[in-house]
Amino acid sequence: MASRLKNEILKNEILKSEGFKGGRVKGGRVKDERLKNEGLKEDERAWADFLITRVGLLLFCTILFISAFNIHPLFIQQDAAGMMDASLSSLASYIEDVDSTSIQGAHYYTFDIDPDVTIDISSKYVSAYSDTKTGRVTRARALMTTFYPQNSLWNSRPGLLEAIAGRCGGRTGLGEDVLEEGDWLSINEMLDQAGTELAQEPFVPDTMQPLLVEKVMLNIRTAEGVERRGVTIVYQ
């Protein structure tokens, strides 16, 4: 009886020992699988970070590449606009200087501008435009005075005097050929007509040729005596 009990105890000890070893093996396998899965996850995260970084670099390079191509055309437009602003300012100042004088005479203005630039002149504005590789660049400048470029009514000083004489009973306003006070109303109507036409169809000068800016002084008889009134014209 004691021998059988002893054998049972020994058998149980052996079974426990084997079970413990099996548990250790099973636990070791689980741990290995866990480490393996964690390693795979870390590899996936590393690849994801790598791909995100590469995509970001590609996007940055693309934006930089596009910007490099857009900066140069922008400089072209800015240079063209700056050149036109300077030319328009020079022309406007010249016309204003001639208009401010009370001395009759013609003055020659020489353009200093790229031949590809087109100049428009109305009775109150001078403007310029040019077609560049990146599109049309347009600039304009208003004048402090009113002047009259050539138009369908006249295209020179003799043409202006002829138009005046046709509306004022043959009187031109030059020298002893004095205009009557009422003639000035007819002259203003003619000038308004020219201004309206020029607002719709500005005068386009040839920038390779000089421009004539002339102050024409007219003598007009008023109740106070003979007055001198000027009209500034621009023509080629």
Solvent accessible surface area in square Angstrom, and as a share of the most:
residue,aa,sasa,rsa
1,M,194,0.87
2,A,82,0.64
3,S,75,0.49
4,R,171,0.62
5,L,108,0.54
6,K,149,0.63
7,N,90,0.46
8,E,87,0.39
9,I,94,0.48
10,L,106,0.53
11,K,119,0.50
12,N,74,0.38
13,E,95,0.42
14,I,88,0.44
15,L,101,0.50
16,K,140,0.60
17,S,51,0.33
18,E,104,0.47
19,G,48,0.47
20,F,136,0.57
21,K,124,0.53
22,G,39,0.38
23,G,43,0.42
24,R,163,0.60
25,V,81,0.46
26,K,143,0.60
27,G,39,0.37
28,G,33,0.31
29,R,165,0.60
30,V,73,0.42
31,K,123,0.52
32,D,92,0.48
33,E,101,0.45
34,R,142,0.52
35,L,103,0.51
36,K,129,0.55
37,N,75,0.39
38,E,85,0.38
39,G,29,0.28
40,L,94,0.47
41,K,117,0.50
42,E,101,0.45
43,D,81,0.42
44,E,118,0.53
45,R,139,0.51
46,A,60,0.47
47,W,158,0.55
48,A,46,0.36
49,D,88,0.46
50,F,96,0.40
51,L,103,0.51
52,I,122,0.62
53,T,78,0.46
54,R,119,0.43
55,V,81,0.47
56,G,36,0.34
57,L,96,0.48
58,L,111,0.55
59,L,109,0.54
60,F,123,0.51
61,C,72,0.43
62,T,70,0.40
63,I,113,0.57
64,L,105,0.52
65,F,130,0.54
66,I,93,0.47
67,S,42,0.27
68,A,62,0.48
69,F,130,0.54
70,N,91,0.46
71,I,88,0.45
72,H,119,0.53
73,P,37,0.24
74,L,94,0.47
75,F,114,0.47
76,I,48,0.25
77,Q,58,0.26
78,Q,103,0.46
79,D,104,0.54
80,A,14,0.11
81,A,17,0.13
82,G,40,0.38
83,M,71,0.32
84,M,0,0.00
85,D,56,0.29
86,A,66,0.51
87,S,18,0.12
88,L,2,0.01
89,S,45,0.29
90,S,56,0.36
91,L,2,0.01
92,A,0,0.00
93,S,45,0.29
94,Y,64,0.24
95,I,0,0.00
96,E,35,0.15
97,D,98,0.51
98,V,9,0.05
99,D,32,0.16
100,S,95,0.61
101,T,38,0.22
102,S,78,0.50
103,I,129,0.65
104,Q,65,0.29
105,G,25,0.24
106,A,46,0.36
107,H,71,0.32
108,Y,137,0.52
109,Y,20,0.08
110,T,103,0.60
111,F,23,0.09
112,D,132,0.69
113,I,24,0.12
114,D,59,0.31
115,P,90,0.57
116,D,112,0.58
117,V,5,0.03
118,T,37,0.21
119,I,2,0.01
120,D,27,0.14
121,I,0,0.00
122,S,15,0.10
123,S,10,0.06
124,K,115,0.49
125,Y,119,0.45
126,V,0,0.00
127,S,26,0.17
128,A,0,0.00
129,Y,60,0.23
130,S,11,0.07
131,D,97,0.50
132,T,34,0.20
133,K,193,0.82
134,T,50,0.29
135,G,34,0.33
136,R,145,0.53
137,V,14,0.08
138,T,81,0.47
139,R,94,0.34
140,A,71,0.55
141,R,78,0.28
142,A,54,0.42
143,L,18,0.09
144,M,174,0.78
145,T,32,0.18
146,T,55,0.32
147,F,0,0.00
148,Y,26,0.10
149,P,0,0.00
150,Q,43,0.19
151,N,22,0.11
152,S,92,0.59
153,L,45,0.22
154,W,9,0.03
155,N,89,0.46
156,S,27,0.17
157,R,64,0.24
158,P,89,0.56
159,G,17,0.16
160,L,0,0.00
161,L,18,0.09
162,E,129,0.58
163,A,12,0.09
164,I,0,0.00
165,A,21,0.16
166,G,67,0.64
167,R,101,0.37
168,C,1,0.01
169,G,68,0.65
170,G,49,0.47
171,R,73,0.27
172,T,30,0.17
173,G,0,0.00
174,L,49,0.25
175,G,51,0.49
176,E,169,0.76
177,D,58,0.30
178,V,19,0.11
179,L,0,0.00
180,E,74,0.33
181,E,93,0.42
182,G,54,0.52
183,D,13,0.07
184,W,47,0.17
185,L,120,0.60
186,S,34,0.22
187,I,1,0.00
188,N,54,0.28
189,E,106,0.48
190,M,2,0.01
191,L,11,0.06
192,D,96,0.50
193,Q,98,0.43
194,A,0,0.00
195,G,14,0.13
196,T,82,0.48
197,E,49,0.22
198,L,2,0.01
199,A,76,0.59
200,Q,143,0.63
201,E,128,0.57
202,P,49,0.31
203,F,23,0.10
204,V,82,0.47
205,P,8,0.05
206,D,71,0.37
207,T,19,0.11
208,M,133,0.59
209,Q,99,0.44
210,P,57,0.36
211,L,0,0.00
212,L,27,0.14
213,V,0,0.00
214,E,8,0.04
215,K,16,0.07
216,V,0,0.00
217,M,13,0.06
218,L,0,0.00
219,N,18,0.09
220,I,0,0.00
221,R,111,0.41
222,T,15,0.09
223,A,99,0.77
224,E,149,0.67
225,G,32,0.30
226,V,87,0.50
227,E,67,0.30
228,R,133,0.49
229,R,65,0.24
230,G,33,0.31
231,V,5,0.03
232,T,2,0.01
233,I,1,0.00
234,V,0,0.00
235,Y,22,0.08
236,Q,74,0.33
